[in-house]
Amino acid sequence: MICRLWRGWATPQNADAYQAIVLGKVIPEIEQRHIPGFRQIDVLRHDRADEVEFCTMMWFDSLDDVRGFMGADYTASHVIPEARAVLSRYDSHATHFEALDRRVQHA
């Protein structure tokens, strides 16, 4: 299992706008592609006094599946123009981690 990790930052004033774009447009467009090996996406938000950090973790079966999503330059970030307009900065490339162990806890 591969985790594709990417981060972007927005001002507190633009954070809600970015959140609406990523949840309302970016993720639905990715889901509509029915990418082979794409299992899930997690979106995280961390509010600080001066900026808001967002982190996306996309889960794939393999790096080949990530390449199927992004192409040959699979580490490049995927940031649509609307998102770029409200982000103050973002990672130009995603980092890919191999998941060594995953333990789901049941209440």
ZAPA-692757 format. One record per atom (N, C-alpha, C, O): residue number from 1; residue in three letters; atom name; x, y, z. Coordinates in Angstrom, 2 decimals, always signed. Layout:
% ZAPA-692757
(pt NUM "ALA" "CA" (X Y Z))
...
This chain:
% ZAPA-692757
(pt 1 "MET" "N" (+0.86 -1.17 +0.00))
(pt 1 "MET" "CA" (+0.00 +0.00 +0.00))
(pt 1 "MET" "C" (+0.90 +1.23 +0.00))
(pt 1 "MET" "O" (+1.89 +1.30 +0.74))
(pt 2 "ILE" "N" (+0.55 +2.21 -0.83))
(pt 2 "ILE" "CA" (+1.32 +3.44 -0.96))
(pt 2 "ILE" "C" (+0.46 +4.61 -0.49))
(pt 2 "ILE" "O" (-0.72 +4.72 -0.85))
(pt 3 "CYS" "N" (+1.06 +5.48 +0.32))
(pt 3 "CYS" "CA" (+0.40 +6.71 +0.76))
(pt 3 "CYS" "C" (+1.07 +7.88 +0.04))
(pt 3 "CYS" "O" (+2.27 +8.10 +0.18))
(pt 4 "ARG" "N" (+0.28 +8.62 -0.71))
(pt 4 "ARG" "CA" (+0.76 +9.83 -1.41))
(pt 4 "ARG" "C" (+0.40 +11.02 -0.51))
(pt 4 "ARG" "O" (-0.77 +11.35 -0.34))
(pt 5 "LEU" "N" (+1.42 +11.65 +0.06))
(pt 5 "LEU" "CA" (+1.23 +12.73 +1.03))
(pt 5 "LEU" "C" (+1.56 +14.07 +0.37))
(pt 5 "LEU" "O" (+2.61 +14.23 -0.25))
(pt 6 "TRP" "N" (+0.65 +15.03 +0.52))
(pt 6 "TRP" "CA" (+0.84 +16.37 -0.04))
(pt 6 "TRP" "C" (+0.31 +17.39 +0.95))
(pt 6 "TRP" "O" (-0.67 +17.13 +1.65))
(pt 7 "ARG" "N" (+0.97 +18.57 +1.00))
(pt 7 "ARG" "CA" (+0.54 +19.61 +1.93))
(pt 7 "ARG" "C" (+0.42 +20.95 +1.21))
(pt 7 "ARG" "O" (+1.16 +21.25 +0.28))
(pt 8 "GLY" "N" (-0.55 +21.74 +1.68))
(pt 8 "GLY" "CA" (-0.73 +23.10 +1.20))
(pt 8 "GLY" "C" (-1.13 +23.98 +2.36))
(pt 8 "GLY" "O" (-1.70 +23.51 +3.35))
(pt 9 "TRP" "N" (-0.85 +25.28 +2.24))
(pt 9 "TRP" "CA" (-1.13 +26.23 +3.31))
(pt 9 "TRP" "C" (-1.94 +27.39 +2.77))
(pt 9 "TRP" "O" (-1.75 +27.83 +1.64))
(pt 10 "ALA" "N" (-2.84 +27.88 +3.60))
(pt 10 "ALA" "CA" (-3.67 +29.03 +3.25))
(pt 10 "ALA" "C" (-3.70 +29.99 +4.42))
(pt 10 "ALA" "O" (-3.44 +29.61 +5.56))
(pt 11 "THR" "N" (-4.02 +31.23 +4.12))
(pt 11 "THR" "CA" (-4.26 +32.18 +5.21))
(pt 11 "THR" "C" (-5.56 +31.78 +5.90))
(pt 11 "THR" "O" (-6.40 +31.10 +5.31))
(pt 12 "PRO" "N" (-5.74 +32.21 +7.15))
(pt 12 "PRO" "CA" (-7.01 +31.91 +7.81))
(pt 12 "PRO" "C" (-8.22 +32.43 +7.01))
(pt 12 "PRO" "O" (-9.29 +31.83 +7.05))
(pt 13 "GLN" "N" (-8.03 +33.54 +6.30))
(pt 13 "GLN" "CA" (-9.12 +34.12 +5.52))
(pt 13 "GLN" "C" (-9.48 +33.26 +4.30))
(pt 13 "GLN" "O" (-10.63 +33.25 +3.86))
(pt 14 "ASN" "N" (-8.50 +32.53 +3.74))
(pt 14 "ASN" "CA" (-8.73 +31.73 +2.54))
(pt 14 "ASN" "C" (-8.93 +30.24 +2.81))
(pt 14 "ASN" "O" (-9.24 +29.47 +1.90))
(pt 15 "ALA" "N" (-8.76 +29.83 +4.06))
(pt 15 "ALA" "CA" (-8.78 +28.40 +4.38))
(pt 15 "ALA" "C" (-10.13 +27.75 +4.07))
(pt 15 "ALA" "O" (-10.16 +26.66 +3.49))
(pt 16 "ASP" "N" (-11.21 +28.38 +4.42))
(pt 16 "ASP" "CA" (-12.53 +27.79 +4.15))
(pt 16 "ASP" "C" (-12.79 +27.69 +2.65))
(pt 16 "ASP" "O" (-13.41 +26.73 +2.19))
(pt 17 "ALA" "N" (-12.31 +28.67 +1.89))
(pt 17 "ALA" "CA" (-12.46 +28.62 +0.43))
(pt 17 "ALA" "C" (-11.69 +27.44 -0.14))
(pt 17 "ALA" "O" (-12.20 +26.72 -1.00))
(pt 18 "TYR" "N" (-10.46 +27.24 +0.33))
(pt 18 "TYR" "CA" (-9.69 +26.09 -0.16))
(pt 18 "TYR" "C" (-10.38 +24.79 +0.23))
(pt 18 "TYR" "O" (-10.49 +23.87 -0.59))
(pt 19 "GLN" "N" (-10.83 +24.70 +1.46))
(pt 19 "GLN" "CA" (-11.50 +23.48 +1.91))
(pt 19 "GLN" "C" (-12.71 +23.17 +1.04))
(pt 19 "GLN" "O" (-12.93 +22.02 +0.67))
(pt 20 "ALA" "N" (-13.49 +24.18 +0.70))
(pt 20 "ALA" "CA" (-14.65 +23.97 -0.16))
(pt 20 "ALA" "C" (-14.24 +23.48 -1.55))
(pt 20 "ALA" "O" (-14.92 +22.64 -2.13))
(pt 21 "ILE" "N" (-13.14 +24.01 -2.08))
(pt 21 "ILE" "CA" (-12.66 +23.59 -3.40))
(pt 21 "ILE" "C" (-12.20 +22.15 -3.37))
(pt 21 "ILE" "O" (-12.57 +21.36 -4.23))
(pt 22 "VAL" "N" (-11.39 +21.79 -2.38))
(pt 22 "VAL" "CA" (-10.84 +20.43 -2.35))
(pt 22 "VAL" "C" (-11.93 +19.40 -2.08))
(pt 22 "VAL" "O" (-11.94 +18.33 -2.70))
(pt 23 "LEU" "N" (-12.86 +19.71 -1.18))
(pt 23 "LEU" "CA" (-13.91 +18.74 -0.86))
(pt 23 "LEU" "C" (-15.04 +18.74 -1.89))
(pt 23 "LEU" "O" (-15.65 +17.70 -2.15))
(pt 24 "GLY" "N" (-15.32 +19.90 -2.48))
(pt 24 "GLY" "CA" (-16.45 +20.01 -3.39))
(pt 24 "GLY" "C" (-16.13 +19.81 -4.85))
(pt 24 "GLY" "O" (-17.03 +19.50 -5.64))
(pt 25 "LYS" "N" (-14.85 +19.98 -5.24))
(pt 25 "LYS" "CA" (-14.49 +19.86 -6.65))
(pt 25 "LYS" "C" (-13.36 +18.87 -6.91))
(pt 25 "LYS" "O" (-13.51 +17.95 -7.71))
(pt 26 "VAL" "N" (-12.23 +19.06 -6.23))
(pt 26 "VAL" "CA" (-11.05 +18.25 -6.52))
(pt 26 "VAL" "C" (-11.31 +16.77 -6.25))
(pt 26 "VAL" "O" (-11.11 +15.94 -7.14))
(pt 27 "ILE" "N" (-11.75 +16.45 -5.06))
(pt 27 "ILE" "CA" (-11.95 +15.04 -4.71))
(pt 27 "ILE" "C" (-13.05 +14.40 -5.56))
(pt 27 "ILE" "O" (-12.85 +13.29 -6.06))
(pt 28 "PRO" "N" (-14.21 +15.04 -5.75))
(pt 28 "PRO" "CA" (-15.21 +14.42 -6.62))
(pt 28 "PRO" "C" (-14.70 +14.16 -8.04))
(pt 28 "PRO" "O" (-15.04 +13.14 -8.65))
(pt 29 "GLU" "N" (-13.88 +15.08 -8.58))
(pt 29 "GLU" "CA" (-13.32 +14.85 -9.92))
(pt 29 "GLU" "C" (-12.37 +13.66 -9.93))
(pt 29 "GLU" "O" (-12.36 +12.89 -10.89))
(pt 30 "ILE" "N" (-11.58 +13.51 -8.88))
(pt 30 "ILE" "CA" (-10.69 +12.34 -8.78))
(pt 30 "ILE" "C" (-11.53 +11.06 -8.68))
(pt 30 "ILE" "O" (-11.23 +10.07 -9.35))
(pt 31 "GLU" "N" (-12.55 +11.08 -7.85))
(pt 31 "GLU" "CA" (-13.40 +9.90 -7.67))
(pt 31 "GLU" "C" (-14.10 +9.49 -8.97))
(pt 31 "GLU" "O" (-14.27 +8.30 -9.24))
(pt 32 "GLN" "N" (-14.49 +10.46 -9.77))
(pt 32 "GLN" "CA" (-15.18 +10.17 -11.03))
(pt 32 "GLN" "C" (-14.28 +9.48 -12.05))
(pt 32 "GLN" "O" (-14.77 +8.89 -13.01))
(pt 33 "ARG" "N" (-12.98 +9.56 -11.85))
(pt 33 "ARG" "CA" (-12.04 +8.92 -12.78))
(pt 33 "ARG" "C" (-11.93 +7.42 -12.56))
(pt 33 "ARG" "O" (-11.42 +6.71 -13.42))
(pt 34 "HIS" "N" (-12.41 +6.93 -11.43))
(pt 34 "HIS" "CA" (-12.35 +5.49 -11.11))
(pt 34 "HIS" "C" (-10.94 +4.94 -11.37))
(pt 34 "HIS" "O" (-10.76 +4.01 -12.16))
(pt 35 "ILE" "N" (-9.97 +5.51 -10.71))
(pt 35 "ILE" "CA" (-8.56 +5.18 -10.91))
(pt 35 "ILE" "C" (-8.28 +3.79 -10.35))
(pt 35 "ILE" "O" (-8.52 +3.53 -9.17))
(pt 36 "PRO" "N" (-7.76 +2.89 -11.18))
(pt 36 "PRO" "CA" (-7.42 +1.55 -10.68))
(pt 36 "PRO" "C" (-6.41 +1.64 -9.53))
(pt 36 "PRO" "O" (-5.43 +2.37 -9.61))
(pt 37 "GLY" "N" (-6.67 +0.90 -8.47))
(pt 37 "GLY" "CA" (-5.76 +0.85 -7.33))
(pt 37 "GLY" "C" (-5.89 +1.99 -6.34))
(pt 37 "GLY" "O" (-5.23 +1.98 -5.31))
(pt 38 "PHE" "N" (-6.73 +2.99 -6.64))
(pt 38 "PHE" "CA" (-6.96 +4.11 -5.71))
(pt 38 "PHE" "C" (-7.98 +3.65 -4.69))
(pt 38 "PHE" "O" (-9.10 +3.28 -5.04))
(pt 39 "ARG" "N" (-7.59 +3.68 -3.40))
(pt 39 "ARG" "CA" (-8.44 +3.13 -2.35))
(pt 39 "ARG" "C" (-9.19 +4.17 -1.53))
(pt 39 "ARG" "O" (-10.36 +3.98 -1.23))
(pt 40 "GLN" "N" (-8.53 +5.27 -1.17))
(pt 40 "GLN" "CA" (-9.20 +6.29 -0.37))
(pt 40 "GLN" "C" (-8.35 +7.54 -0.33))
(pt 40 "GLN" "O" (-7.17 +7.53 -0.69))
(pt 41 "ILE" "N" (-8.98 +8.62 +0.13))
(pt 41 "ILE" "CA" (-8.26 +9.87 +0.34))
(pt 41 "ILE" "C" (-8.68 +10.43 +1.70))
(pt 41 "ILE" "O" (-9.86 +10.43 +2.05))
(pt 42 "ASP" "N" (-7.70 +10.90 +2.45))
(pt 42 "ASP" "CA" (-7.93 +11.56 +3.73))
(pt 42 "ASP" "C" (-7.50 +13.01 +3.59))
(pt 42 "ASP" "O" (-6.44 +13.29 +3.03))
(pt 43 "VAL" "N" (-8.31 +13.93 +4.10))
(pt 43 "VAL" "CA" (-7.98 +15.35 +4.08))
(pt 43 "VAL" "C" (-7.91 +15.82 +5.52))
(pt 43 "VAL" "O" (-8.86 +15.65 +6.29))
(pt 44 "LEU" "N" (-6.78 +16.42 +5.88))
(pt 44 "LEU" "CA" (-6.56 +16.89 +7.25))
(pt 44 "LEU" "C" (-6.40 +18.40 +7.25))
(pt 44 "LEU" "O" (-5.92 +18.99 +6.28))
(pt 45 "ARG" "N" (-6.81 +19.03 +8.35))
(pt 45 "ARG" "CA" (-6.70 +20.49 +8.50))
(pt 45 "ARG" "C" (-6.13 +20.79 +9.87))
(pt 45 "ARG" "O" (-6.56 +20.22 +10.88))
(pt 46 "HIS" "N" (-5.16 +21.71 +9.90))
(pt 46 "HIS" "CA" (-4.56 +22.14 +11.16))
(pt 46 "HIS" "C" (-4.54 +23.66 +11.18))
(pt 46 "HIS" "O" (-3.79 +24.30 +10.44))
(pt 47 "ASP" "N" (-5.39 +24.25 +12.04))
(pt 47 "ASP" "CA" (-5.47 +25.71 +12.14))
(pt 47 "ASP" "C" (-4.42 +26.23 +13.09))
(pt 47 "ASP" "O" (-4.28 +25.77 +14.23))
(pt 48 "ARG" "N" (-3.67 +27.20 +12.62))
(pt 48 "ARG" "CA" (-2.70 +27.92 +13.44))
(pt 48 "ARG" "C" (-3.10 +29.39 +13.44))
(pt 48 "ARG" "O" (-4.02 +29.78 +12.71))
(pt 49 "ALA" "N" (-2.43 +30.19 +14.24))
(pt 49 "ALA" "CA" (-2.79 +31.60 +14.33))
(pt 49 "ALA" "C" (-2.59 +32.34 +13.01))
(pt 49 "ALA" "O" (-3.42 +33.15 +12.62))
(pt 50 "ASP" "N" (-1.48 +32.04 +12.32))
(pt 50 "ASP" "CA" (-1.13 +32.81 +11.13))
(pt 50 "ASP" "C" (-1.40 +32.11 +9.81))
(pt 50 "ASP" "O" (-1.39 +32.75 +8.76))
(pt 51 "GLU" "N" (-1.63 +30.80 +9.84))
(pt 51 "GLU" "CA" (-1.92 +30.07 +8.60))
(pt 51 "GLU" "C" (-2.62 +28.76 +8.93))
(pt 51 "GLU" "O" (-2.65 +28.31 +10.08))
(pt 52 "VAL" "N" (-3.19 +28.17 +7.91))
(pt 52 "VAL" "CA" (-3.89 +26.89 +8.05))
(pt 52 "VAL" "C" (-3.21 +25.89 +7.13))
(pt 52 "VAL" "O" (-3.06 +26.13 +5.94))
(pt 53 "GLU" "N" (-2.81 +24.76 +7.71))
(pt 53 "GLU" "CA" (-2.15 +23.72 +6.94))
(pt 53 "GLU" "C" (-3.16 +22.63 +6.58))
(pt 53 "GLU" "O" (-3.94 +22.19 +7.42))
(pt 54 "PHE" "N" (-3.13 +22.22 +5.32))
(pt 54 "PHE" "CA" (-3.94 +21.10 +4.84))
(pt 54 "PHE" "C" (-3.00 +19.99 +4.41))
(pt 54 "PHE" "O" (-1.92 +20.24 +3.88))
(pt 55 "CYS" "N" (-3.42 +18.78 +4.64))
(pt 55 "CYS" "CA" (-2.64 +17.62 +4.23))
(pt 55 "CYS" "C" (-3.60 +16.63 +3.58))
(pt 55 "CYS" "O" (-4.66 +16.33 +4.13))
(pt 56 "THR" "N" (-3.22 +16.13 +2.41))
(pt 56 "THR" "CA" (-4.00 +15.06 +1.80))
(pt 56 "THR" "C" (-3.16 +13.81 +1.78))
(pt 56 "THR" "O" (-1.96 +13.84 +1.49))
(pt 57 "MET" "N" (-3.80 +12.71 +2.08))
(pt 57 "MET" "CA" (-3.16 +11.39 +2.01))
(pt 57 "MET" "C" (-4.03 +10.54 +1.10))
(pt 57 "MET" "O" (-5.15 +10.18 +1.43))
(pt 58 "MET" "N" (-3.47 +10.23 -0.05))
(pt 58 "MET" "CA" (-4.16 +9.36 -1.01))
(pt 58 "MET" "C" (-3.55 +7.98 -0.89))
(pt 58 "MET" "O" (-2.33 +7.83 -0.84))
(pt 59 "TRP" "N" (-4.40 +6.97 -0.85))
(pt 59 "TRP" "CA" (-3.94 +5.60 -0.67))
(pt 59 "TRP" "C" (-4.14 +4.80 -1.95))
(pt 59 "TRP" "O" (-5.23 +4.75 -2.51))
(pt 60 "PHE" "N" (-3.05 +4.17 -2.39))
(pt 60 "PHE" "CA" (-3.04 +3.38 -3.62))
(pt 60 "PHE" "C" (-2.48 +1.99 -3.33))
(pt 60 "PHE" "O" (-1.74 +1.80 -2.36))
(pt 61 "ASP" "N" (-2.84 +1.04 -4.17))
(pt 61 "ASP" "CA" (-2.30 -0.32 -4.02))
(pt 61 "ASP" "C" (-0.81 -0.37 -4.33))
(pt 61 "ASP" "O" (-0.08 -1.13 -3.70))
(pt 62 "SER" "N" (-0.35 +0.43 -5.31))
(pt 62 "SER" "CA" (+1.05 +0.35 -5.73))
(pt 62 "SER" "C" (+1.49 +1.66 -6.37))
(pt 62 "SER" "O" (+0.67 +2.52 -6.69))
(pt 63 "LEU" "N" (+2.80 +1.81 -6.54))
(pt 63 "LEU" "CA" (+3.33 +2.98 -7.25))
(pt 63 "LEU" "C" (+2.88 +2.99 -8.70))
(pt 63 "LEU" "O" (+2.69 +4.06 -9.28))
(pt 64 "ASP" "N" (+2.70 +1.84 -9.29))
(pt 64 "ASP" "CA" (+2.18 +1.78 -10.66))
(pt 64 "ASP" "C" (+0.79 +2.42 -10.73))
(pt 64 "ASP" "O" (+0.46 +3.08 -11.72))
(pt 65 "ASP" "N" (-0.01 +2.24 -9.69))
(pt 65 "ASP" "CA" (-1.33 +2.87 -9.66))
(pt 65 "ASP" "C" (-1.22 +4.38 -9.49))
(pt 65 "ASP" "O" (-2.03 +5.12 -10.06))
(pt 66 "VAL" "N" (-0.23 +4.85 -8.73))
(pt 66 "VAL" "CA" (+0.02 +6.29 -8.62))
(pt 66 "VAL" "C" (+0.41 +6.84 -9.99))
(pt 66 "VAL" "O" (-0.07 +7.90 -10.39))
(pt 67 "ARG" "N" (+1.27 +6.13 -10.70))
(pt 67 "ARG" "CA" (+1.66 +6.55 -12.05))
(pt 67 "ARG" "C" (+0.45 +6.59 -12.98))
(pt 67 "ARG" "O" (+0.36 +7.47 -13.84))
(pt 68 "GLY" "N" (-0.47 +5.67 -12.80))
(pt 68 "GLY" "CA" (-1.70 +5.69 -13.58))
(pt 68 "GLY" "C" (-2.53 +6.94 -13.32))
(pt 68 "GLY" "O" (-3.23 +7.42 -14.21))
(pt 69 "PHE" "N" (-2.45 +7.45 -12.11))
(pt 69 "PHE" "CA" (-3.16 +8.68 -11.72))
(pt 69 "PHE" "C" (-2.43 +9.92 -12.23))
(pt 69 "PHE" "O" (-3.07 +10.83 -12.76))
(pt 70 "MET" "N" (-1.10 +9.96 -12.06))
(pt 70 "MET" "CA" (-0.34 +11.18 -12.33))
(pt 70 "MET" "C" (+0.51 +11.15 -13.60))
(pt 70 "MET" "O" (+0.91 +12.20 -14.09))
(pt 71 "GLY" "N" (+0.78 +9.99 -14.14))
(pt 71 "GLY" "CA" (+1.65 +9.92 -15.31))
(pt 71 "GLY" "C" (+3.10 +9.70 -14.91))
(pt 71 "GLY" "O" (+3.39 +9.36 -13.77))
(pt 72 "ALA" "N" (+4.00 +9.90 -15.87))
(pt 72 "ALA" "CA" (+5.42 +9.61 -15.67))
(pt 72 "ALA" "C" (+6.02 +10.42 -14.52))
(pt 72 "ALA" "O" (+6.81 +9.89 -13.74))
(pt 73 "ASP" "N" (+5.65 +11.69 -14.43))
(pt 73 "ASP" "CA" (+6.16 +12.54 -13.34))
(pt 73 "ASP" "C" (+5.21 +12.43 -12.15))
(pt 73 "ASP" "O" (+4.56 +13.40 -11.77))
(pt 74 "TYR" "N" (+5.14 +11.24 -11.59))
(pt 74 "TYR" "CA" (+4.11 +10.93 -10.59))
(pt 74 "TYR" "C" (+4.30 +11.66 -9.27))
(pt 74 "TYR" "O" (+3.37 +11.68 -8.46))
(pt 75 "THR" "N" (+5.48 +12.25 -9.02))
(pt 75 "THR" "CA" (+5.66 +12.98 -7.76))
(pt 75 "THR" "C" (+5.14 +14.41 -7.85))
(pt 75 "THR" "O" (+4.98 +15.07 -6.82))
(pt 76 "ALA" "N" (+4.86 +14.90 -9.05))
(pt 76 "ALA" "CA" (+4.38 +16.28 -9.21))
(pt 76 "ALA" "C" (+3.05 +16.46 -8.49))
(pt 76 "ALA" "O" (+2.23 +15.55 -8.44))
(pt 77 "SER" "N" (+2.86 +17.65 -7.95))
(pt 77 "SER" "CA" (+1.60 +17.92 -7.26))
(pt 77 "SER" "C" (+0.49 +18.15 -8.28))
(pt 77 "SER" "O" (+0.74 +18.52 -9.42))
(pt 78 "HIS" "N" (-0.73 +17.92 -7.84))
(pt 78 "HIS" "CA" (-1.93 +18.09 -8.67))
(pt 78 "HIS" "C" (-2.75 +19.19 -8.00))
(pt 78 "HIS" "O" (-3.55 +18.91 -7.11))
(pt 79 "VAL" "N" (-2.56 +20.44 -8.43))
(pt 79 "VAL" "CA" (-3.24 +21.58 -7.81))
(pt 79 "VAL" "C" (-3.95 +22.37 -8.91))
(pt 79 "VAL" "O" (-3.30 +22.96 -9.77))
(pt 80 "ILE" "N" (-5.27 +22.38 -8.87))
(pt 80 "ILE" "CA" (-6.02 +23.08 -9.91))
(pt 80 "ILE" "C" (-5.91 +24.59 -9.72))
(pt 80 "ILE" "O" (-5.64 +25.05 -8.61))
(pt 81 "PRO" "N" (-6.13 +25.37 -10.79))
(pt 81 "PRO" "CA" (-5.98 +26.84 -10.69))
(pt 81 "PRO" "C" (-6.80 +27.48 -9.58))
(pt 81 "PRO" "O" (-6.32 +28.40 -8.92))
(pt 82 "GLU" "N" (-8.04 +27.02 -9.36))
(pt 82 "GLU" "CA" (-8.86 +27.60 -8.30))
(pt 82 "GLU" "C" (-8.23 +27.42 -6.93))
(pt 82 "GLU" "O" (-8.31 +28.30 -6.08))
(pt 83 "ALA" "N" (-7.59 +26.28 -6.72))
(pt 83 "ALA" "CA" (-6.91 +26.03 -5.45))
(pt 83 "ALA" "C" (-5.65 +26.87 -5.33))
(pt 83 "ALA" "O" (-5.36 +27.42 -4.27))
(pt 84 "ARG" "N" (-4.89 +26.97 -6.41))
(pt 84 "ARG" "CA" (-3.68 +27.81 -6.40))
(pt 84 "ARG" "C" (-4.00 +29.25 -6.03))
(pt 84 "ARG" "O" (-3.21 +29.92 -5.37))
(pt 85 "ALA" "N" (-5.17 +29.71 -6.46))
(pt 85 "ALA" "CA" (-5.55 +31.10 -6.21))
(pt 85 "ALA" "C" (-5.77 +31.40 -4.74))
(pt 85 "ALA" "O" (-5.62 +32.55 -4.32))
(pt 86 "VAL" "N" (-6.10 +30.40 -3.93))
(pt 86 "VAL" "CA" (-6.38 +30.66 -2.52))
(pt 86 "VAL" "C" (-5.32 +30.08 -1.58))
(pt 86 "VAL" "O" (-5.34 +30.37 -0.38))
(pt 87 "LEU" "N" (-4.39 +29.29 -2.10))
(pt 87 "LEU" "CA" (-3.29 +28.79 -1.28))
(pt 87 "LEU" "C" (-2.17 +29.81 -1.25))
(pt 87 "LEU" "O" (-1.86 +30.43 -2.27))
(pt 88 "SER" "N" (-1.55 +29.99 -0.09))
(pt 88 "SER" "CA" (-0.40 +30.88 +0.00))
(pt 88 "SER" "C" (+0.88 +30.18 -0.41))
(pt 88 "SER" "O" (+1.82 +30.82 -0.88))
(pt 89 "ARG" "N" (+0.92 +28.86 -0.23))
(pt 89 "ARG" "CA" (+2.06 +28.04 -0.66))
(pt 89 "ARG" "C" (+1.62 +26.59 -0.63))
(pt 89 "ARG" "O" (+0.63 +26.23 +0.01))
(pt 90 "TYR" "N" (+2.38 +25.75 -1.33))
(pt 90 "TYR" "CA" (+2.06 +24.33 -1.36))
(pt 90 "TYR" "C" (+3.26 +23.54 -1.82))
(pt 90 "TYR" "O" (+4.16 +24.08 -2.47))
(pt 91 "ASP" "N" (+3.27 +22.25 -1.49))
(pt 91 "ASP" "CA" (+4.34 +21.37 -1.93))
(pt 91 "ASP" "C" (+4.26 +21.22 -3.44))
(pt 91 "ASP" "O" (+3.19 +20.94 -3.99))
(pt 92 "SER" "N" (+5.39 +21.40 -4.12))
(pt 92 "SER" "CA" (+5.40 +21.23 -5.58))
(pt 92 "SER" "C" (+5.40 +19.76 -5.96))
(pt 92 "SER" "O" (+5.05 +19.40 -7.08))
(pt 93 "HIS" "N" (+5.80 +18.92 -5.02))
(pt 93 "HIS" "CA" (+5.82 +17.48 -5.25))
(pt 93 "HIS" "C" (+5.26 +16.75 -4.03))
(pt 93 "HIS" "O" (+5.43 +17.19 -2.89))
(pt 94 "ALA" "N" (+4.59 +15.66 -4.28))
(pt 94 "ALA" "CA" (+4.08 +14.81 -3.21))
(pt 94 "ALA" "C" (+5.17 +13.83 -2.79))
(pt 94 "ALA" "O" (+6.08 +13.52 -3.55))
(pt 95 "THR" "N" (+5.06 +13.36 -1.56))
(pt 95 "THR" "CA" (+5.96 +12.34 -1.04))
(pt 95 "THR" "C" (+5.19 +11.03 -0.97))
(pt 95 "THR" "O" (+4.01 +11.01 -0.59))
(pt 96 "HIS" "N" (+5.86 +9.95 -1.34))
(pt 96 "HIS" "CA" (+5.20 +8.65 -1.36))
(pt 96 "HIS" "C" (+5.83 +7.73 -0.33))
(pt 96 "HIS" "O" (+7.04 +7.55 -0.29))
(pt 97 "PHE" "N" (+4.98 +7.17 +0.50))
(pt 97 "PHE" "CA" (+5.41 +6.28 +1.57))
(pt 97 "PHE" "C" (+4.85 +4.89 +1.33))
(pt 97 "PHE" "O" (+3.71 +4.74 +0.89))
(pt 98 "GLU" "N" (+5.64 +3.89 +1.62))
(pt 98 "GLU" "CA" (+5.15 +2.52 +1.62))
(pt 98 "GLU" "C" (+4.61 +2.22 +3.02))
(pt 98 "GLU" "O" (+5.33 +2.37 +4.00))
(pt 99 "ALA" "N" (+3.37 +1.81 +3.10))
(pt 99 "ALA" "CA" (+2.77 +1.48 +4.40))
(pt 99 "ALA" "C" (+3.30 +0.12 +4.84))
(pt 99 "ALA" "O" (+3.08 -0.89 +4.16))
(pt 100 "LEU" "N" (+3.98 +0.10 +5.96))
(pt 100 "LEU" "CA" (+4.56 -1.14 +6.47))
(pt 100 "LEU" "C" (+3.58 -1.93 +7.32))
(pt 100 "LEU" "O" (+3.63 -3.16 +7.36))
(pt 101 "ASP" "N" (+2.70 -1.21 +8.01))
(pt 101 "ASP" "CA" (+1.76 -1.88 +8.91))
(pt 101 "ASP" "C" (+0.57 -0.95 +9.10))
(pt 101 "ASP" "O" (+0.72 +0.26 +9.21))
(pt 102 "ARG" "N" (-0.60 -1.52 +9.14))
(pt 102 "ARG" "CA" (-1.81 -0.74 +9.37))
(pt 102 "ARG" "C" (-2.71 -1.55 +10.28))
(pt 102 "ARG" "O" (-3.11 -2.67 +9.94))
(pt 103 "ARG" "N" (-3.03 -1.00 +11.43))
(pt 103 "ARG" "CA" (-3.81 -1.73 +12.42))
(pt 103 "ARG" "C" (-5.10 -0.96 +12.73))
(pt 103 "ARG" "O" (-5.08 +0.04 +13.44))
(pt 104 "VAL" "N" (-6.17 -1.43 +12.20))
(pt 104 "VAL" "CA" (-7.47 -0.82 +12.44))
(pt 104 "VAL" "C" (-7.97 -1.25 +13.81))
(pt 104 "VAL" "O" (-7.95 -2.43 +14.15))
(pt 105 "GLN" "N" (-8.40 -0.28 +14.59))
(pt 105 "GLN" "CA" (-8.89 -0.55 +15.94))
(pt 105 "GLN" "C" (-10.41 -0.54 +15.93))
(pt 105 "GLN" "O" (-11.03 +0.29 +15.28))
(pt 106 "HIS" "N" (-10.99 -1.46 +16.63))
(pt 106 "HIS" "CA" (-12.44 -1.55 +16.73))
(pt 106 "HIS" "C" (-12.84 -1.25 +18.17))
(pt 106 "HIS" "O" (-12.27 -1.79 +19.12))
(pt 107 "ALA" "N" (-13.82 -0.40 +18.32))
(pt 107 "ALA" "CA" (-14.26 +0.01 +19.66))
(pt 107 "ALA" "C" (-14.94 -1.12 +20.38))
(pt 107 "ALA" "O" (-15.37 -0.95 +21.52))
